[in-house]
Amino acid sequence: DSGVTQTPKHLITATGQRVTLRCSPRSGDLSVYWYQQSLDQGLQFLIQYYNGEERAKGNILERFSAQQFPDLHSELNLSSLELGDSALYFCASSLTGLQNSPLHFGNGTRLTVT
Amino acid sequence: AQKVTQAQTEISVVEKEDVTLDCVYETRDTTYYLFWYKQPPSGELVFLIRRNSFDEQNEISGRYSWNFQKSTSSFNFTITASQVVDSAVYFCALGAGNNRKLIWGLGTSLAVNP
């Protein structure tokens, strides 16, 4: 058990809808990351937060947004969903948010857009 | 440019065979970090090891061993006497320079058959 909690585990929704994925980092970790994993594109980094502030941005679409709250939990909002957004979304956390800090991943949220 | 190449897309072995997963990286930075992660069929990503660029000592943990060679820019992972539970996708990742995000390989899918 990594200590990172992601909810929900599964999500099925229709195109055009909006969903929110939630992540609670491992106790003591200040940095949260969001990744998208699909069969055709592998593991794609979306965004990183450290102690409430955005630290790094990856291939995150404008339809997607995220934030990290004062209690360090994070939410990833996906809007105007398209079929291609169907994927496994992972949250990870690390102690310092630096490059040498191992990531601890949650179990993921499997999003299916129909 | 920074890059991680895992040339082996899929490997299939029979239980008790030794297997080596290759990872070749590219970076011009002198300080960098290399990681291996395991993603079993259940889906979660599990951190296995971190190695920094100044430490070329090989590491052994039970049946797992890692061979870091700066001369060939490789960080290979060997499983000795493989078991069915080793079946997973294994990812190699690089953290280097001013790039705050990890650079991930595409993963090697290992199937260990009884």
Interface residues (C-beta under 8 A of the other chain):
Chain A: S2 G42 L43 F45 Q48 R55 A56 G58 L88 F90 A92 G97 Q99 N100 P102 L103 H104 F105 G106 N107 G108 R110
Chain B: Y32 Y33 F35 Y37 S42 G43 E44 L45 V46 F47 R50 N52 F91 G95 A96 N99 R100 K101 L102 W104 L106 G107
